Amino acid sequence: MKLSEYLFLVASLLFSSIATSADLDVKDRNTIEVLCKQLLADYAIYRDHLDADGFANTFSQDGTLLIGTNTYHGRQEIRKNITDRPHPGNAHMIMFTTTQITPISATEASSISSALILNGNQPVAAGDKPIQMYGISVANEYRTNFKLTDGGWKISHLEFSTVFRGPGYVQ
């Protein structure tokens, strides 16, 4: 393929996605953004609390979760990512700091997010003292695709990469 043909193809794809997104009115775009941000918040809470069913349900039936070199495809495998962890789990907290949702159409959206991850070396129960930490464990960049399903908006693909790794664990 010649460079000019490649550039034409890229430009065509770019403008077709802009046109599709532009067909959404402000109310629809805002609704998609709010629902997808809530879905990411649910993802984080369910992961932090090792709620396997809630976590898996944030994904579409055929959704994928990519963690490093491990790929989990479908809700059953995604659920297993949580059930295979020790229970009770060590303290864990995902804190999304910035998220940009981009509606692509009335049924698809994508996002890029930054998150700080805190990991403890023990579970924390009600009444326990806070865990002393020296800093964050990691700062990740999340790239997520969403789709509208019969059950509402769901994550169709989520992957993250570590941008910073800190000392993060306790003394």
C-alpha positions as CSV (number, residue, x, y, z in Angstrom):
1,M,0.0,0.0,0.0
2,K,1.4,3.4,-1.0
3,L,1.8,6.1,1.7
4,S,-0.9,8.2,0.0
5,E,-3.4,5.3,0.1
6,Y,-2.6,4.6,3.7
7,L,-3.0,8.3,4.7
8,F,-6.4,8.4,2.8
9,L,-7.5,5.3,4.7
10,V,-6.5,6.7,8.1
11,A,-8.2,10.0,7.3
12,S,-11.4,8.3,6.1
13,L,-11.6,6.2,9.3
14,L,-10.9,9.3,11.5
15,F,-13.6,11.4,9.8
16,S,-16.1,8.6,9.8
17,S,-15.7,8.1,13.6
18,I,-15.9,11.9,14.1
19,A,-19.1,12.0,12.0
20,T,-20.7,9.2,14.0
21,S,-19.8,10.8,17.3
22,A,-21.0,14.2,16.0
23,D,-24.4,12.6,15.4
24,L,-24.9,12.4,19.1
25,D,-26.5,15.3,20.8
26,V,-25.0,16.8,24.0
27,K,-27.5,15.1,26.3
28,D,-26.6,11.6,24.8
29,R,-22.9,12.3,25.0
30,N,-23.2,13.4,28.6
31,T,-25.3,10.4,29.5
32,I,-22.8,8.0,27.9
33,E,-19.9,9.7,29.7
34,V,-21.6,9.6,33.1
35,L,-22.7,5.9,32.8
36,C,-19.2,4.8,31.6
37,K,-17.5,6.7,34.5
38,Q,-19.8,5.0,36.9
39,L,-19.0,1.7,35.4
40,L,-15.3,2.4,36.0
41,A,-16.0,3.3,39.6
42,D,-18.0,0.1,40.1
43,Y,-15.1,-1.9,38.5
44,A,-12.7,-0.3,41.1
45,I,-14.9,-0.9,44.1
46,Y,-15.7,-4.5,43.2
47,R,-12.0,-5.2,42.6
48,D,-11.0,-3.6,45.9
49,H,-13.6,-5.6,47.8
50,L,-13.0,-8.9,45.9
51,D,-16.6,-9.0,44.8
52,A,-16.2,-11.5,42.0
53,D,-19.8,-11.4,40.7
54,G,-20.0,-7.6,40.7
55,F,-16.6,-7.3,39.1
56,A,-17.4,-9.7,36.3
57,N,-20.7,-8.0,35.7
58,T,-19.0,-4.7,34.9
59,F,-17.9,-6.5,31.7
60,S,-19.9,-7.6,28.7
61,Q,-20.5,-11.4,28.2
62,D,-17.6,-11.5,25.7
63,G,-15.5,-8.8,27.4
64,T,-11.8,-9.0,27.9
65,L,-9.5,-8.0,30.7
66,L,-5.8,-7.7,29.9
67,I,-3.4,-7.6,32.9
68,G,0.2,-7.7,31.9
69,T,0.6,-10.9,29.8
70,N,-2.6,-12.5,31.2
71,T,-5.8,-12.2,29.2
72,Y,-9.2,-13.1,30.7
73,H,-11.9,-13.5,28.1
74,G,-15.6,-13.7,29.1
75,R,-17.3,-13.1,32.4
76,Q,-16.4,-16.6,33.8
77,E,-12.6,-16.1,33.3
78,I,-12.8,-12.5,34.6
79,R,-14.7,-13.7,37.7
80,K,-12.0,-16.3,38.2
81,N,-9.4,-13.5,38.3
82,I,-11.0,-12.5,41.6
83,T,-11.9,-15.9,43.0
84,D,-8.4,-17.2,42.5
85,R,-7.1,-14.5,44.9
86,P,-6.6,-15.2,48.6
87,H,-9.6,-14.3,50.8
88,P,-9.7,-12.2,52.8
89,G,-7.5,-10.2,50.4
90,N,-4.9,-7.7,51.4
91,A,-6.0,-4.1,51.5
92,H,-6.2,-2.8,47.9
93,M,-7.5,0.5,46.5
94,I,-7.8,1.7,43.0
95,M,-8.3,5.5,42.8
96,F,-9.1,6.8,39.4
97,T,-7.7,10.3,39.2
98,T,-8.6,11.4,35.7
99,T,-10.8,9.8,33.1
100,Q,-11.7,11.0,29.6
101,I,-14.6,9.2,28.0
102,T,-15.1,9.5,24.3
103,P,-18.5,8.5,22.9
104,I,-18.0,6.9,19.5
105,S,-21.6,6.1,18.7
106,A,-24.9,5.6,20.5
107,T,-23.6,2.1,21.5
108,E,-19.8,2.4,21.8
109,A,-17.4,4.5,23.8
110,S,-13.7,4.5,24.8
111,S,-11.7,6.0,27.6
112,I,-8.3,6.7,28.9
113,S,-7.8,6.9,32.6
114,S,-5.1,7.4,35.2
115,A,-5.2,5.6,38.5
116,L,-3.2,5.3,41.6
117,I,-3.1,1.9,43.2
118,L,-2.5,1.3,46.9
119,N,-1.6,-2.2,48.2
120,G,-1.3,-3.3,51.8
121,N,0.3,-6.3,53.2
122,Q,-2.7,-7.4,55.2
123,P,-6.5,-7.3,55.2
124,V,-8.1,-4.4,57.0
125,A,-11.3,-5.1,59.0
126,A,-13.6,-2.6,60.7
127,G,-11.9,-1.0,63.6
128,D,-8.4,-1.8,62.4
129,K,-5.7,0.9,62.5
130,P,-4.7,2.3,59.0
131,I,-1.8,0.6,57.3
132,Q,1.4,2.7,57.4
133,M,2.7,3.1,53.8
134,Y,5.7,4.8,52.2
135,G,3.9,5.8,49.0
136,I,1.9,4.6,46.1
137,S,2.3,1.1,44.8
138,V,1.8,2.0,41.2
139,A,0.3,4.5,38.9
140,N,-1.5,2.9,35.9
141,E,-2.9,4.1,32.6
142,Y,-6.2,2.3,31.8
143,R,-7.5,2.0,28.3
144,T,-11.1,0.9,28.2
145,N,-13.7,0.2,25.5
146,F,-17.4,0.2,26.4
147,K,-20.5,-1.1,24.6
148,L,-24.2,-0.8,25.2
149,T,-25.7,-4.2,25.9
150,D,-29.2,-5.5,26.8
151,G,-28.0,-5.1,30.4
152,G,-26.8,-1.5,30.0
153,W,-23.3,-0.2,29.4
154,K,-20.6,-2.7,30.0
155,I,-16.8,-2.9,29.6
156,S,-15.9,-4.7,26.4
157,H,-12.2,-4.4,26.8
158,L,-10.0,-3.1,29.6
159,E,-6.2,-3.1,29.7
160,F,-3.7,-1.2,31.8
161,S,-0.1,-0.5,31.8
162,T,2.1,0.6,34.7
163,V,3.5,4.1,34.3
164,F,5.2,4.5,37.7
165,R,6.1,1.9,40.3
166,G,6.6,3.2,43.9
167,P,7.7,1.7,47.2
168,G,4.1,1.5,48.1
169,Y,4.1,-1.4,50.6
170,V,4.1,-1.1,54.3
171,Q,7.0,-1.0,56.7
